[in-house]
Amino acid sequence: MSGHWFYIAAAYGVTAATLGLVTLRIVLDYRRLRSALARFGAAGARDEGEGA
């Protein structure tokens, strides 16, 4: 193996960690938005019948 194995391993490690963090951020944001939309939809259903 050449003398660059540490650099290559570190690059793969940083890439894997970055992709993992980006994926985690997307999943958490998706859950937050889904929850907010559910609350928004529930409030809209409640307000729909008032005033009629």
PDBQT receptor file of N, H, CA, C and O in Angstrom, charges set to zero:
ATOM      1  N   MET A   1       0.850  -1.180   0.000  1.00  0.00    +0.000 N 
ATOM      2  CA  MET A   1       0.000   0.000   0.000  1.00  0.00    +0.000 C 
ATOM      3  C   MET A   1       0.896   1.244   0.000  1.00  0.00    +0.000 C 
ATOM      4  O   MET A   1       1.957   1.250   0.624  1.00  0.00    +0.000 OA
ATOM      5  N   SER A   2       0.476   2.260  -0.679  1.00  0.00    +0.000 N 
ATOM      6  H   SER A   2      -0.386   2.255  -1.186  1.00  0.00    +0.000 HD
ATOM      7  CA  SER A   2       1.300   3.467  -0.786  1.00  0.00    +0.000 C 
ATOM      8  C   SER A   2       1.263   4.266   0.515  1.00  0.00    +0.000 C 
ATOM      9  O   SER A   2       0.546   3.919   1.453  1.00  0.00    +0.000 OA
ATOM     10  N   GLY A   3       2.026   5.308   0.550  1.00  0.00    +0.000 N 
ATOM     11  H   GLY A   3       2.609   5.590  -0.212  1.00  0.00    +0.000 HD
ATOM     12  CA  GLY A   3       2.101   6.147   1.738  1.00  0.00    +0.000 C 
ATOM     13  C   GLY A   3       0.903   7.065   1.917  1.00  0.00    +0.000 C 
ATOM     14  O   GLY A   3       0.838   7.813   2.892  1.00  0.00    +0.000 OA
ATOM     15  N   HIS A   4      -0.036   7.020   0.996  1.00  0.00    +0.000 N 
ATOM     16  H   HIS A   4       0.017   6.412   0.204  1.00  0.00    +0.000 HD
ATOM     17  CA  HIS A   4      -1.195   7.909   1.061  1.00  0.00    +0.000 C 
ATOM     18  C   HIS A   4      -2.420   7.241   1.675  1.00  0.00    +0.000 C 
ATOM     19  O   HIS A   4      -3.517   7.795   1.602  1.00  0.00    +0.000 OA
ATOM     20  N   TRP A   5      -2.261   6.076   2.271  1.00  0.00    +0.000 N 
ATOM     21  H   TRP A   5      -1.369   5.626   2.330  1.00  0.00    +0.000 HD
ATOM     22  CA  TRP A   5      -3.416   5.337   2.786  1.00  0.00    +0.000 C 
ATOM     23  C   TRP A   5      -4.151   6.118   3.864  1.00  0.00    +0.000 C 
ATOM     24  O   TRP A   5      -5.379   6.068   3.933  1.00  0.00    +0.000 OA
ATOM     25  N   PHE A   6      -3.412   6.846   4.715  1.00  0.00    +0.000 N 
ATOM     26  H   PHE A   6      -2.414   6.886   4.659  1.00  0.00    +0.000 HD
ATOM     27  CA  PHE A   6      -4.075   7.607   5.777  1.00  0.00    +0.000 C 
ATOM     28  C   PHE A   6      -4.941   8.718   5.181  1.00  0.00    +0.000 C 
ATOM     29  O   PHE A   6      -6.066   8.936   5.631  1.00  0.00    +0.000 OA
ATOM     30  N   TYR A   7      -4.431   9.409   4.187  1.00  0.00    +0.000 N 
ATOM     31  H   TYR A   7      -3.517   9.232   3.821  1.00  0.00    +0.000 HD
ATOM     32  CA  TYR A   7      -5.191  10.476   3.531  1.00  0.00    +0.000 C 
ATOM     33  C   TYR A   7      -6.448   9.915   2.878  1.00  0.00    +0.000 C 
ATOM     34  O   TYR A   7      -7.520  10.511   2.982  1.00  0.00    +0.000 OA
ATOM     35  N   ILE A   8      -6.328   8.793   2.217  1.00  0.00    +0.000 N 
ATOM     36  H   ILE A   8      -5.457   8.309   2.132  1.00  0.00    +0.000 HD
ATOM     37  CA  ILE A   8      -7.474   8.179   1.540  1.00  0.00    +0.000 C 
ATOM     38  C   ILE A   8      -8.510   7.719   2.560  1.00  0.00    +0.000 C 
ATOM     39  O   ILE A   8      -9.706   7.946   2.374  1.00  0.00    +0.000 OA
ATOM     40  N   ALA A   9      -8.062   7.077   3.631  1.00  0.00    +0.000 N 
ATOM     41  H   ALA A   9      -7.091   6.893   3.781  1.00  0.00    +0.000 HD
ATOM     42  CA  ALA A   9      -8.986   6.616   4.674  1.00  0.00    +0.000 C 
ATOM     43  C   ALA A   9      -9.677   7.804   5.342  1.00  0.00    +0.000 C 
ATOM     44  O   ALA A   9     -10.876   7.751   5.615  1.00  0.00    +0.000 OA
ATOM     45  N   ALA A  10      -8.927   8.870   5.604  1.00  0.00    +0.000 N 
ATOM     46  H   ALA A  10      -7.953   8.913   5.381  1.00  0.00    +0.000 HD
ATOM     47  CA  ALA A  10      -9.516  10.059   6.220  1.00  0.00    +0.000 C 
ATOM     48  C   ALA A  10     -10.535  10.709   5.293  1.00  0.00    +0.000 C 
ATOM     49  O   ALA A  10     -11.583  11.169   5.748  1.00  0.00    +0.000 OA
ATOM     50  N   ALA A  11     -10.238  10.750   4.006  1.00  0.00    +0.000 N 
ATOM     51  H   ALA A  11      -9.387  10.377   3.637  1.00  0.00    +0.000 HD
ATOM     52  CA  ALA A  11     -11.175  11.344   3.046  1.00  0.00    +0.000 C 
ATOM     53  C   ALA A  11     -12.472  10.545   2.995  1.00  0.00    +0.000 C 
ATOM     54  O   ALA A  11     -13.559  11.123   2.980  1.00  0.00    +0.000 OA
ATOM     55  N   TYR A  12     -12.363   9.221   2.970  1.00  0.00    +0.000 N 
ATOM     56  H   TYR A  12     -11.480   8.751   2.982  1.00  0.00    +0.000 HD
ATOM     57  CA  TYR A  12     -13.566   8.390   3.000  1.00  0.00    +0.000 C 
ATOM     58  C   TYR A  12     -14.330   8.575   4.310  1.00  0.00    +0.000 C 
ATOM     59  O   TYR A  12     -15.560   8.612   4.305  1.00  0.00    +0.000 OA
ATOM     60  N   GLY A  13     -13.626   8.691   5.414  1.00  0.00    +0.000 N 
ATOM     61  H   GLY A  13     -12.627   8.661   5.418  1.00  0.00    +0.000 HD
ATOM     62  CA  GLY A  13     -14.273   8.891   6.709  1.00  0.00    +0.000 C 
ATOM     63  C   GLY A  13     -15.022  10.211   6.781  1.00  0.00    +0.000 C 
ATOM     64  O   GLY A  13     -16.159  10.266   7.250  1.00  0.00    +0.000 OA
ATOM     65  N   VAL A  14     -14.382  11.266   6.317  1.00  0.00    +0.000 N 
ATOM     66  H   VAL A  14     -13.459  11.221   5.935  1.00  0.00    +0.000 HD
ATOM     67  CA  VAL A  14     -15.027  12.584   6.320  1.00  0.00    +0.000 C 
ATOM     68  C   VAL A  14     -16.241  12.580   5.399  1.00  0.00    +0.000 C 
ATOM     69  O   VAL A  14     -17.277  13.153   5.736  1.00  0.00    +0.000 OA
ATOM     70  N   THR A  15     -16.123  11.947   4.255  1.00  0.00    +0.000 N 
ATOM     71  H   THR A  15     -15.281  11.482   3.981  1.00  0.00    +0.000 HD
ATOM     72  CA  THR A  15     -17.246  11.867   3.319  1.00  0.00    +0.000 C 
ATOM     73  C   THR A  15     -18.407  11.095   3.922  1.00  0.00    +0.000 C 
ATOM     74  O   THR A  15     -19.556  11.525   3.821  1.00  0.00    +0.000 OA
ATOM     75  N   ALA A  16     -18.122   9.960   4.547  1.00  0.00    +0.000 N 
ATOM     76  H   ALA A  16     -17.189   9.610   4.630  1.00  0.00    +0.000 HD
ATOM     77  CA  ALA A  16     -19.176   9.154   5.170  1.00  0.00    +0.000 C 
ATOM     78  C   ALA A  16     -19.853   9.921   6.301  1.00  0.00    +0.000 C 
ATOM     79  O   ALA A  16     -21.078   9.890   6.424  1.00  0.00    +0.000 OA
ATOM     80  N   ALA A  17     -19.067  10.610   7.126  1.00  0.00    +0.000 N 
ATOM     81  H   ALA A  17     -18.072  10.635   7.026  1.00  0.00    +0.000 HD
ATOM     82  CA  ALA A  17     -19.639  11.389   8.223  1.00  0.00    +0.000 C 
ATOM     83  C   ALA A  17     -20.504  12.528   7.694  1.00  0.00    +0.000 C 
ATOM     84  O   ALA A  17     -21.582  12.786   8.228  1.00  0.00    +0.000 OA
ATOM     85  N   THR A  18     -20.045  13.204   6.658  1.00  0.00    +0.000 N 
ATOM     86  H   THR A  18     -19.169  12.994   6.224  1.00  0.00    +0.000 HD
ATOM     87  CA  THR A  18     -20.811  14.300   6.071  1.00  0.00    +0.000 C 
ATOM     88  C   THR A  18     -22.130  13.806   5.496  1.00  0.00    +0.000 C 
ATOM     89  O   THR A  18     -23.177  14.409   5.731  1.00  0.00    +0.000 OA
ATOM     90  N   LEU A  19     -22.082  12.715   4.746  1.00  0.00    +0.000 N 
ATOM     91  H   LEU A  19     -21.232  12.226   4.555  1.00  0.00    +0.000 HD
ATOM     92  CA  LEU A  19     -23.318  12.161   4.180  1.00  0.00    +0.000 C 
ATOM     93  C   LEU A  19     -24.270  11.705   5.280  1.00  0.00    +0.000 C 
ATOM     94  O   LEU A  19     -25.482  11.878   5.157  1.00  0.00    +0.000 OA
ATOM     95  N   GLY A  20     -23.743  11.132   6.338  1.00  0.00    +0.000 N 
ATOM     96  H   GLY A  20     -22.758  10.991   6.438  1.00  0.00    +0.000 HD
ATOM     97  CA  GLY A  20     -24.579  10.719   7.459  1.00  0.00    +0.000 C 
ATOM     98  C   GLY A  20     -25.259  11.902   8.130  1.00  0.00    +0.000 C 
ATOM     99  O   GLY A  20     -26.447  11.842   8.444  1.00  0.00    +0.000 OA
ATOM    100  N   LEU A  21     -24.512  12.972   8.349  1.00  0.00    +0.000 N 
ATOM    101  H   LEU A  21     -23.547  13.020   8.093  1.00  0.00    +0.000 HD
ATOM    102  CA  LEU A  21     -25.087  14.159   8.984  1.00  0.00    +0.000 C 
ATOM    103  C   LEU A  21     -26.121  14.838   8.093  1.00  0.00    +0.000 C 
ATOM    104  O   LEU A  21     -27.151  15.302   8.582  1.00  0.00    +0.000 OA
ATOM    105  N   VAL A  22     -25.859  14.899   6.800  1.00  0.00    +0.000 N 
ATOM    106  H   VAL A  22     -25.022  14.522   6.402  1.00  0.00    +0.000 HD
ATOM    107  CA  VAL A  22     -26.826  15.492   5.873  1.00  0.00    +0.000 C 
ATOM    108  C   VAL A  22     -28.105  14.663   5.848  1.00  0.00    +0.000 C 
ATOM    109  O   VAL A  22     -29.205  15.216   5.852  1.00  0.00    +0.000 OA
ATOM    110  N   THR A  23     -27.965  13.347   5.824  1.00  0.00    +0.000 N 
ATOM    111  H   THR A  23     -27.072  12.898   5.821  1.00  0.00    +0.000 HD
ATOM    112  CA  THR A  23     -29.136  12.467   5.842  1.00  0.00    +0.000 C 
ATOM    113  C   THR A  23     -29.924  12.649   7.131  1.00  0.00    +0.000 C 
ATOM    114  O   THR A  23     -31.152  12.728   7.096  1.00  0.00    +0.000 OA
ATOM    115  N   LEU A  24     -29.238  12.717   8.264  1.00  0.00    +0.000 N 
ATOM    116  H   LEU A  24     -28.241  12.653   8.292  1.00  0.00    +0.000 HD
ATOM    117  CA  LEU A  24     -29.914  12.927   9.544  1.00  0.00    +0.000 C 
ATOM    118  C   LEU A  24     -30.652  14.258   9.554  1.00  0.00    +0.000 C 
ATOM    119  O   LEU A  24     -31.784  14.335  10.032  1.00  0.00    +0.000 OA
ATOM    120  N   ARG A  25     -30.030  15.295   9.036  1.00  0.00    +0.000 N 
ATOM    121  H   ARG A  25     -29.110  15.233   8.648  1.00  0.00    +0.000 HD
ATOM    122  CA  ARG A  25     -30.664  16.615   8.992  1.00  0.00    +0.000 C 
ATOM    123  C   ARG A  25     -31.937  16.595   8.144  1.00  0.00    +0.000 C 
ATOM    124  O   ARG A  25     -32.944  17.197   8.516  1.00  0.00    +0.000 OA
ATOM    125  N   ILE A  26     -31.890  15.903   7.008  1.00  0.00    +0.000 N 
ATOM    126  H   ILE A  26     -31.072  15.414   6.706  1.00  0.00    +0.000 HD
ATOM    127  CA  ILE A  26     -33.051  15.806   6.129  1.00  0.00    +0.000 C 
ATOM    128  C   ILE A  26     -34.181  15.056   6.821  1.00  0.00    +0.000 C 
ATOM    129  O   ILE A  26     -35.336  15.478   6.754  1.00  0.00    +0.000 OA
ATOM    130  N   VAL A  27     -33.863  13.947   7.487  1.00  0.00    +0.000 N 
ATOM    131  H   VAL A  27     -32.925  13.604   7.543  1.00  0.00    +0.000 HD
ATOM    132  CA  VAL A  27     -34.887  13.151   8.175  1.00  0.00    +0.000 C 
ATOM    133  C   VAL A  27     -35.523  13.961   9.299  1.00  0.00    +0.000 C 
ATOM    134  O   VAL A  27     -36.745  13.960   9.445  1.00  0.00    +0.000 OA
ATOM    135  N   LEU A  28     -34.715  14.648  10.089  1.00  0.00    +0.000 N 
ATOM    136  H   LEU A  28     -33.722  14.649   9.971  1.00  0.00    +0.000 HD
ATOM    137  CA  LEU A  28     -35.265  15.445  11.191  1.00  0.00    +0.000 C 
ATOM    138  C   LEU A  28     -36.118  16.601  10.672  1.00  0.00    +0.000 C 
ATOM    139  O   LEU A  28     -37.164  16.902  11.247  1.00  0.00    +0.000 OA
ATOM    140  N   ASP A  29     -35.686  17.245   9.601  1.00  0.00    +0.000 N 
ATOM    141  H   ASP A  29     -34.836  17.000   9.134  1.00  0.00    +0.000 HD
ATOM    142  CA  ASP A  29     -36.463  18.338   9.017  1.00  0.00    +0.000 C 
ATOM    143  C   ASP A  29     -37.780  17.822   8.451  1.00  0.00    +0.000 C 
ATOM    144  O   ASP A  29     -38.815  18.474   8.586  1.00  0.00    +0.000 OA
ATOM    145  N   TYR A  30     -37.743  16.651   7.816  1.00  0.00    +0.000 N 
ATOM    146  H   TYR A  30     -36.902  16.121   7.706  1.00  0.00    +0.000 HD
ATOM    147  CA  TYR A  30     -38.961  16.036   7.279  1.00  0.00    +0.000 C 
ATOM    148  C   TYR A  30     -39.956  15.758   8.399  1.00  0.00    +0.000 C 
ATOM    149  O   TYR A  30     -41.145  16.041   8.249  1.00  0.00    +0.000 OA
ATOM    150  N   ARG A  31     -39.493  15.214   9.511  1.00  0.00    +0.000 N 
ATOM    151  H   ARG A  31     -38.527  14.985   9.632  1.00  0.00    +0.000 HD
ATOM    152  CA  ARG A  31     -40.392  14.935  10.644  1.00  0.00    +0.000 C 
ATOM    153  C   ARG A  31     -40.984  16.214  11.213  1.00  0.00    +0.000 C 
ATOM    154  O   ARG A  31     -42.168  16.265  11.545  1.00  0.00    +0.000 OA
ATOM    155  N   ARG A  32     -40.145  17.258  11.324  1.00  0.00    +0.000 N 
ATOM    156  H   ARG A  32     -39.183  17.216  11.053  1.00  0.00    +0.000 HD
ATOM    157  CA  ARG A  32     -40.628  18.530  11.861  1.00  0.00    +0.000 C 
ATOM    158  C   ARG A  32     -41.688  19.138  10.948  1.00  0.00    +0.000 C 
ATOM    159  O   ARG A  32     -42.720  19.614  11.422  1.00  0.00    +0.000 OA
ATOM    160  N   LEU A  33     -41.435  19.121   9.643  1.00  0.00    +0.000 N 
ATOM    161  H   LEU A  33     -40.597  18.734   9.258  1.00  0.00    +0.000 HD
ATOM    162  CA  LEU A  33     -42.394  19.696   8.700  1.00  0.00    +0.000 C 
ATOM    163  C   LEU A  33     -43.683  18.883   8.640  1.00  0.00    +0.000 C 
ATOM    164  O   LEU A  33     -44.768  19.454   8.528  1.00  0.00    +0.000 OA
ATOM    165  N   ARG A  34     -43.575  17.555   8.713  1.00  0.00    +0.000 N 
ATOM    166  H   ARG A  34     -42.693  17.092   8.804  1.00  0.00    +0.000 HD
ATOM    167  CA  ARG A  34     -44.764  16.711   8.694  1.00  0.00    +0.000 C 
ATOM    168  C   ARG A  34     -45.635  16.998   9.917  1.00  0.00    +0.000 C 
ATOM    169  O   ARG A  34     -46.861  17.041   9.815  1.00  0.00    +0.000 OA
ATOM    170  N   SER A  35     -45.001  17.194  11.068  1.00  0.00    +0.000 N 
ATOM    171  H   SER A  35     -44.005  17.159  11.151  1.00  0.00    +0.000 HD
ATOM    172  CA  SER A  35     -45.737  17.518  12.287  1.00  0.00    +0.000 C 
ATOM    173  C   SER A  35     -46.407  18.891  12.172  1.00  0.00    +0.000 C 
ATOM    174  O   SER A  35     -47.561  19.058  12.566  1.00  0.00    +0.000 OA
ATOM    175  N   ALA A  36     -45.678  19.867  11.632  1.00  0.00    +0.000 N 
ATOM    176  H   ALA A  36     -44.741  19.731  11.312  1.00  0.00    +0.000 HD
ATOM    177  CA  ALA A  36     -46.243  21.210  11.479  1.00  0.00    +0.000 C 
ATOM    178  C   ALA A  36     -47.417  21.199  10.507  1.00  0.00    +0.000 C 
ATOM    179  O   ALA A  36     -48.419  21.874  10.746  1.00  0.00    +0.000 OA
ATOM    180  N   LEU A  37     -47.312  20.450   9.421  1.00  0.00    +0.000 N 
ATOM    181  H   LEU A  37     -46.498  19.902   9.227  1.00  0.00    +0.000 HD
ATOM    182  CA  LEU A  37     -48.411  20.373   8.461  1.00  0.00    +0.000 C 
ATOM    183  C   LEU A  37     -49.622  19.662   9.056  1.00  0.00    +0.000 C 
ATOM    184  O   LEU A  37     -50.760  20.016   8.748  1.00  0.00    +0.000 OA
ATOM    185  N   ALA A  38     -49.392  18.674   9.895  1.00  0.00    +0.000 N 
ATOM    186  H   ALA A  38     -48.467  18.387  10.146  1.00  0.00    +0.000 HD
ATOM    187  CA  ALA A  38     -50.507  17.976  10.538  1.00  0.00    +0.000 C 
ATOM    188  C   ALA A  38     -51.252  18.927  11.474  1.00  0.00    +0.000 C 
ATOM    189  O   ALA A  38     -52.482  18.922  11.519  1.00  0.00    +0.000 OA
ATOM    190  N   ARG A  39     -50.508  19.742  12.219  1.00  0.00    +0.000 N 
ATOM    191  H   ARG A  39     -49.508  19.746  12.182  1.00  0.00    +0.000 HD
ATOM    192  CA  ARG A  39     -51.161  20.724  13.099  1.00  0.00    +0.000 C 
ATOM    193  C   ARG A  39     -51.901  21.771  12.281  1.00  0.00    +0.000 C 
ATOM    194  O   ARG A  39     -53.002  22.180  12.650  1.00  0.00    +0.000 OA
ATOM    195  N   PHE A  40     -51.312  22.208  11.178  1.00  0.00    +0.000 N 
ATOM    196  H   PHE A  40     -50.418  21.875  10.878  1.00  0.00    +0.000 HD
ATOM    197  CA  PHE A  40     -51.948  23.186  10.306  1.00  0.00    +0.000 C 
ATOM    198  C   PHE A  40     -53.231  22.618   9.710  1.00  0.00    +0.000 C 
ATOM    199  O   PHE A  40     -54.245  23.314   9.650  1.00  0.00    +0.000 OA
ATOM    200  N   GLY A  41     -53.199  21.374   9.273  1.00  0.00    +0.000 N 
ATOM    201  H   GLY A  41     -52.375  20.809   9.322  1.00  0.00    +0.000 HD
ATOM    202  CA  GLY A  41     -54.379  20.728   8.709  1.00  0.00    +0.000 C 
ATOM    203  C   GLY A  41     -55.477  20.555   9.738  1.00  0.00    +0.000 C 
ATOM    204  O   GLY A  41     -56.654  20.725   9.421  1.00  0.00    +0.000 OA
ATOM    205  N   ALA A  42     -55.110  20.218  10.970  1.00  0.00    +0.000 N 
ATOM    206  H   ALA A  42     -54.154  20.079  11.228  1.00  0.00    +0.000 HD
ATOM    207  CA  ALA A  42     -56.104  20.048  12.032  1.00  0.00    +0.000 C 
ATOM    208  C   ALA A  42     -56.754  21.389  12.368  1.00  0.00    +0.000 C 
ATOM    209  O   ALA A  42     -57.960  21.445  12.610  1.00  0.00    +0.000 OA
ATOM    210  N   ALA A  43     -55.978  22.459  12.385  1.00  0.00    +0.000 N 
ATOM    211  H   ALA A  43     -54.999  22.414  12.188  1.00  0.00    +0.000 HD
ATOM    212  CA  ALA A  43     -56.528  23.783  12.672  1.00  0.00    +0.000 C 
ATOM    213  C   ALA A  43     -57.444  24.230  11.539  1.00  0.00    +0.000 C 
ATOM    214  O   ALA A  43     -58.473  24.858  11.789  1.00  0.00    +0.000 OA
ATOM    215  N   GLY A  44     -57.084  23.917  10.301  1.00  0.00    +0.000 N 
ATOM    216  H   GLY A  44     -56.248  23.407  10.098  1.00  0.00    +0.000 HD
ATOM    217  CA  GLY A  44     -57.910  24.294   9.159  1.00  0.00    +0.000 C 
ATOM    218  C   GLY A  44     -59.232  23.567   9.163  1.00  0.00    +0.000 C 
ATOM    219  O   GLY A  44     -60.253  24.153   8.802  1.00  0.00    +0.000 OA
ATOM    220  N   ALA A  45     -59.248  22.321   9.555  1.00  0.00    +0.000 N 
ATOM    221  H   ALA A  45     -58.419  21.845   9.848  1.00  0.00    +0.000 HD
ATOM    222  CA  ALA A  45     -60.484  21.540   9.604  1.00  0.00    +0.000 C 
ATOM    223  C   ALA A  45     -61.407  22.082  10.684  1.00  0.00    +0.000 C 
ATOM    224  O   ALA A  45     -62.627  22.071  10.523  1.00  0.00    +0.000 OA
ATOM    225  N   ARG A  46     -60.839  22.550  11.771  1.00  0.00    +0.000 N 
ATOM    226  H   ARG A  46     -59.847  22.559  11.902  1.00  0.00    +0.000 HD
ATOM    227  CA  ARG A  46     -61.638  23.114  12.849  1.00  0.00    +0.000 C 
ATOM    228  C   ARG A  46     -62.259  24.441  12.438  1.00  0.00    +0.000 C 
ATOM    229  O   ARG A  46     -63.425  24.700  12.737  1.00  0.00    +0.000 OA
ATOM    230  N   ASP A  47     -61.486  25.287  11.754  1.00  0.00    +0.000 N 
ATOM    231  H   ASP A  47     -60.539  25.077  11.512  1.00  0.00    +0.000 HD
ATOM    232  CA  ASP A  47     -61.956  26.621  11.392  1.00  0.00    +0.000 C 
ATOM    233  C   ASP A  47     -62.917  26.609  10.211  1.00  0.00    +0.000 C 
ATOM    234  O   ASP A  47     -63.629  27.589   9.990  1.00  0.00    +0.000 OA
ATOM    235  N   GLU A  48     -62.952  25.542   9.465  1.00  0.00    +0.000 N 
ATOM    236  H   GLU A  48     -62.374  24.746   9.645  1.00  0.00    +0.000 HD
ATOM    237  CA  GLU A  48     -63.756  25.495   8.250  1.00  0.00    +0.000 C 
ATOM    238  C   GLU A  48     -65.247  25.653   8.543  1.00  0.00    +0.000 C 
ATOM    239  O   GLU A  48     -65.957  26.292   7.767  1.00  0.00    +0.000 OA
ATOM    240  N   GLY A  49     -65.727  25.097   9.623  1.00  0.00    +0.000 N 
ATOM    241  H   GLY A  49     -65.150  24.578  10.254  1.00  0.00    +0.000 HD
ATOM    242  CA  GLY A  49     -67.158  25.127   9.907  1.00  0.00    +0.000 C 
ATOM    243  C   GLY A  49     -67.621  26.369  10.656  1.00  0.00    +0.000 C 
ATOM    244  O   GLY A  49     -68.827  26.601  10.743  1.00  0.00    +0.000 OA
ATOM    245  N   GLU A  50     -66.728  27.164  11.192  1.00  0.00    +0.000 N 
ATOM    246  H   GLU A  50     -65.748  26.976  11.121  1.00  0.00    +0.000 HD
ATOM    247  CA  GLU A  50     -67.136  28.354  11.942  1.00  0.00    +0.000 C 
ATOM    248  C   GLU A  50     -67.609  29.442  10.991  1.00  0.00    +0.000 C 
ATOM    249  O   GLU A  50     -66.931  29.605   9.977  1.00  0.00    +0.000 OA
ATOM    250  N   GLY A  51     -68.562  30.125  11.156  1.00  0.00    +0.000 N 
ATOM    251  H   GLY A  51     -69.113  29.993  11.979  1.00  0.00    +0.000 HD
ATOM    252  CA  GLY A  51     -68.996  31.210  10.295  1.00  0.00    +0.000 C 
ATOM    253  C   GLY A  51     -69.998  30.778   9.245  1.00  0.00    +0.000 C 
ATOM    254  O   GLY A  51     -70.517  31.626   8.519  1.00  0.00    +0.000 OA
ATOM    255  N   ALA A  52     -70.284  29.517   9.138  1.00  0.00    +0.000 N 
ATOM    256  H   ALA A  52     -69.862  28.828   9.727  1.00  0.00    +0.000 HD
ATOM    257  CA  ALA A  52     -71.272  29.063   8.159  1.00  0.00    +0.000 C 
ATOM    258  C   ALA A  52     -72.621  28.910   8.820  1.00  0.00    +0.000 C 
ATOM    259  O   ALA A  52     -73.591  28.535   8.163  1.00  0.00    +0.000 OA
TER     260      ALA A  52
